Amino acid sequence: MLQHFDFNKSWKELEEASAYLRGKIKETPKIALILGSSLGSLADEIEDRVEIPYREVPHMLTSTAPGHKGIFIFGHFRGKPVVAMSGRFHYYEGYSESELAFPVRLLKLLGVEILVLTNAAGCVNESWKVGDVMIITDHINLMGLSPMRGTNFEQLGERFFDVSEMYDPNLQLQVFKAARELGSDDHTHCGVYFFMPGPHYETPAEIRAIRILGGDAVGMSTVTEALTAAHCGIKTVGLSFLTNMAAGMDDEKLSDAGVVQAAAKNGPRFQRLMARFIENIKL
């Protein structure tokens, strides 16, 4: 039996969550950062910080993934008013696609104009290596699930909406410009993110199929957030930090510990890139 969503109740929950957060902060965040696995340390650079655990926010989801702290961090990053989500939510945690739309819709109600999505991903492109960064130009989601399934929130966007430039081309250029300024453009690529539901890693056969279909990196997040942002008119840029070669591409066994280790080893370059990119954004 199909589940039917109570539009008024859902909208009321969003309003209550945003009212609670607005009561805790002094400035509207214009940029939101959603930090992927093992990338939460990027938030350490936020100044004038106000930390609010997800569990304190009415109706907020609970982050259960390892390494995800589960807190909002409001403040200034390189002089820009930001909010960072240290901890995101995934389909494999048991949430429906519609539930996964809640955090980005909440960011919209708070006044966010630019969304920066980061993730730790497996490298599928045979020309790249661990430690490189992929600027997401597009994604492939063969599960066919959409966070906009159910009653449409007309206050946020139209029922049917275009996603051909879901990842903003101008923001992509600004990321690559920042990489060039830092001399790390050899480690920065543009490519397609392929979504898989997880939580298990992919099989070698699946990785070969993903490569044939046009995927350059593979991961278990990001697409729901990007689709929700596209629906409600938030400009979005996505960055995949390549923390491992995908299954079957080398002799390494895939593990969360390996992802964490690679992120720790190569993370400083990624953080420098993020900092320069945000510093250069014109609001």
Protein Blocks (a to p, Z undefined) as FASTA:
>chain_A
ZZdddfklmmmmmmmmmmmmmmmpcbdcfbdcdddehilmmmmmpghiacddfklpghia
cdfbghilopaceddeehiacdddediddfknopafklmmmmmmmmmmnopabdcddddd
ddfblkbcehiacddfbdcdfkopafkgcjddfklocfbdcfklmpafklmmmmmmmmmm
nopmmmpccddddddebjbdcdfklmmmmmmnopabdcfehjlmmmmmmmnopacddddd
dfbdcehiambdcdfklmmmmmmmmmmmmmmmmmmmmmmpcZZ
